[in-house]
Amino acid sequence: MHVVPGLKVLYFGTPVVLVSTRNEDGTANLAPISSAWWLGQCAMLGLGDAARTTANLLRERECVLSLPSSALADAVDRLALTTGRPDVPEKKAKQGYRYEPEKFAAAHLTEQPSDLVRPPRVAECPVQLECRVVAAHPFGGPAMHATAFQAEVLRTHVEEDLVVPDTHHVDPDGWDPLIMKFCEFYGGGHRLRPSRLADGWNMPHQRPGGERTARTGTA
Ligand SMILES: Cc1cc2nc3c(=O)[nH]c(=O)nc-3n(C[C@H](O)[C@H](O)[C@H](O)COP(=O)(O)O)c2cc1C
């Protein structure tokens, strides 16, 4: 039997992508997103308009998409509830966001120079895609305040162990992407660690026995 729960969040599970962009002063910004999908050598990225990443992508028209494995859940969680914007938007401040100018250091991640674009790669990520932005579309209507970016992949770097020898293909058994599902971190089908993003969004708590319950004052 199906029910109609009026879902508040439709994050059914997608790989986490770390988007590096260049700030106006030449430093790097880094933001986790999970609204990303791929077709051919292009990616579509969904970003809220309040993010510094959005402004950087519109101005600089380039980025690196670094894909963390599930082993990097702690690093990604350190970036949750941070923004590269010094003027933290009011809505984000209420969710617990803080300004973080040094995203790589805050996450304990390492900048690695790119070959073709100015933003750096994330050295610890097994897959890194250097991209240029080819289009930006308003997404979800005016109330949504979001932009869908079309990015063309210019060069893909893959950890050698993950490439099937003598082919141009990733070994799907070896690649264990970090998945974000309803604001929680998953890898290999299992929940990995508590998620600060889930706190910021007031997602249902999980009791030690595994049962999920609404937070007090939320539904
Ligand atoms: C795991 C994870 C996934 C996220 N997915 C998205 C997303 O798909 N789109 C988005 O706009 N923000 C997403 N966020 C929130 C952004 O990271 C957040 O808006 C951040 O402040 C952007 O940083 P910036 O302002 O420095 O660009 C996600 C956060 C986490 C931790």
The ligand as a Gaussian input file, in Angstrom:
#p B3LYP/6-31G(d) Opt

LIG

0 1
 C       26.474000      16.673000       1.680000
 C       25.969000      18.018000       1.270000
 C       25.258000      18.167000       0.087000
 C       24.775000      19.425000      -0.307000
 N       24.103000      19.534000      -1.508000
 C       23.781000      20.764000      -1.981000
 C       23.216000      20.914000      -3.280000
 O       23.025000      19.950000      -4.009000
 N       22.950000      22.185000      -3.709000
 C       23.175000      23.275000      -2.928000
 O       22.911000      24.409000      -3.370000
 N       23.695000      23.154000      -1.690000
 C       24.014000      21.923000      -1.212000
 N       24.581000      21.795000       0.041000
 C       24.745000      23.006000       0.858000
 C       25.935000      23.862000       0.403000
 O       27.133000      23.173000       0.628000
 C       25.868000      25.169000       1.165000
 O       24.874000      25.985000       0.573000
 C       27.156000      25.952000       1.243000
 O       26.956000      27.071000       2.091000
 C       27.702000      26.447000      -0.074000
 O       28.957000      27.017000       0.191000
 P       29.379000      28.429000      -0.423000
 O       28.382000      29.453000       0.075000
 O       30.758000      28.677000       0.119000
 O       29.336000      28.265000      -1.890000
 C       25.033000      20.558000       0.492000
 C       25.745000      20.405000       1.683000
 C       26.211000      19.151000       2.075000
 C       26.986000      19.027000       3.349000

